[in-house]
Amino acid sequence: QLNYYASLNSPHTLYYSDSSNPENAKIIRDKIDKLGDKLNIVYLTSPAGNLLESFIQLLSSVREKYVAISGDDDYWIPDTLNQCVEFLEKNPDYESAQGKAVAFKTENNTVYGKIKVIYDYPRYSLENDTASERLFSYLGPKHSTIAAAVLRTDHMLKYHQDSVVIKDYSIRAEFLISCLMLVAGKLKVIDKLGFVHQLHDSHPSQFSGDTFDWIIDNENWYSSYTILKNTVVVALMAKDNISQERAEQAFKQSLWFWINQIMHGSYNWSTMRGFINTTSSPPRPAKKSLRTKIATHLPLLKKIYRRFTKRGQLDYEVT
């Protein structure tokens, strides 16, 4: 990763948090010494196993106005970082900016080796006028990773500090931070490649494991959810100038929409095949409407109906 930024003559300061063992730490420090005339690197050490505390340590050390966080196997495009900063300077109603992204895997599933697959990594601009709308768009139809973005350093530090009290990893790692980012302001995706993200077959994702167990069989979930809700609701009230009741409703609907999507993917008729007769079919309505029966048995009438029905009228399609 350091060789990558050096090869591009990146002008951006790299704040590097190292939690590796002494042998690997020495290798990294020696490399930093060799690249001293090509890169500006601030080297820090941190204990292993506490990612959030490491981020807070790093963010507290940053002296630049804007910051972007990267894992040890991800790559930013330096020129796109410049464009993100320029955009944010000119558009104060935007909280964050990022470029387009791609993801890849290696054949041996490590940080080294031949690339096995590479594909687009969807990202969306979230430019709704209200914080409530942006939150719903993020947790609804446009859910994607947004934490890998450029934003003001003091804001990013505050979002991470707000997450410290949360015990559940899935909520603490990125979820609350992303929600607070979008409540604070709009997100712009610049039409240029900005981020290359490596995926791993066995990498623990933000919401790893079984969704049911994450919510139901998790002693840390409810207390973490309560902090998440209260923090986001207060932010919504302030940003949208709405009542607590209205903010709670916006939060609950957004979160429930997101949970409903992932639950539907994990628990549906196909997942029950191992517990029931495989020749069975999903439950169906007891009756069909007369219009549906006619369409099934008399397809010619269906075509006539569709021809003379006004365009855009979808009542027939729904039935």
Disulfide bonds with the S-S distance in Angstrom:
none
